[in-house]
Amino acid sequence: YHGSDAIVRNISPLGFMAEADGDFQPGCYVRLRLPGLGTVVGRVVWAEGGRVGGSFVNPVEPGRLRRIIGWGREQSAAAGESASA
């Protein structure tokens, strides 16, 4: 096992941004294990100052993203706020 722990701060069907310790170079592949979603593979696009951003090798369907704990509730609340504005 050669891995690093990361905290995913932003996620979308196409990619992610995470805080992570480690030497990540643009172009390298990473495997993310996400609660409720399982394992997804991404490719690092940029890495700087303990943060890393990447795109998913296979886009994640929005329905699958809702399985991540809390994601659906936050998105629903944001949609409700913008609809009432």
C-alpha positions in Angstrom: 0.0 0.0 0.0 1.4 3.3 -1.1 -1.2 5.9 -0.4 -2.0 9.3 1.1 -4.9 10.6 3.0 -6.8 13.5 1.4 -9.7 15.7 2.3 -11.9 16.3 -0.7 -13.1 19.9 -0.5 -14.9 20.2 -3.9 -16.3 17.6 -6.1 -18.3 17.6 -9.3 -19.2 15.0 -12.0 -16.0 15.9 -13.8 -13.4 16.3 -11.1 -12.3 17.2 -7.6 -10.1 19.4 -5.4 -8.6 18.0 -2.3 -6.1 18.9 0.5 -3.4 16.2 0.6 0.1 15.6 1.7 2.3 14.0 -0.9 4.1 14.6 -4.1 1.5 14.8 -6.8 2.6 15.7 -10.3 0.2 16.8 -13.1 -0.6 13.9 -15.3 -0.3 11.2 -12.5 -3.3 9.1 -11.7 -4.9 8.9 -8.3 -7.5 6.6 -6.7 -10.1 8.2 -4.5 -12.2 6.2 -2.1 -15.3 8.2 -1.3 -18.0 7.3 1.3 -21.2 6.1 -0.4 -19.6 6.3 -3.8 -16.7 3.8 -3.7 -13.4 4.1 -5.6 -13.0 6.4 -8.5 -9.9 7.1 -10.6 -8.7 10.6 -11.4 -5.9 12.3 -13.2 -4.1 15.2 -11.5 -4.4 18.5 -13.4 -2.6 20.7 -10.9 -0.9 20.5 -7.4 0.2 23.4 -5.3 0.7 24.1 -1.6 -0.9 21.0 -0.2 -3.8 21.1 -2.6 -4.4 19.0 -5.6 -7.0 19.2 -8.4 -7.9 16.6 -10.9 -10.4 15.3 -13.4 -12.1 11.9 -13.2 -11.1 9.4 -15.8 -14.8 8.5 -16.2 -17.2 11.3 -15.2 -19.3 10.5 -12.2 -23.1 10.6 -12.8 -24.8 13.2 -10.6 -27.0 10.5 -9.1 -23.9 8.6 -7.9 -22.5 11.9 -6.3 -25.7 12.1 -4.2 -24.6 9.0 -2.4 -21.8 10.9 -0.8 -22.8 11.6 2.8 -24.4 15.1 3.0 -23.9 16.1 -0.7 -27.5 15.8 -1.8 -28.8 17.8 1.2 -26.3 20.7 0.6 -27.1 20.8 -3.2 -30.9 20.7 -2.5 -30.6 23.6 0.0 -28.5 25.7 -2.5 -31.0 25.1 -5.3 -33.9 26.1 -3.0 -32.0 29.4 -2.0 -31.4 30.3 -5.7 -34.9 29.5 -6.7 -36.3 31.8 -4.0 -33.9 34.6 -4.8 
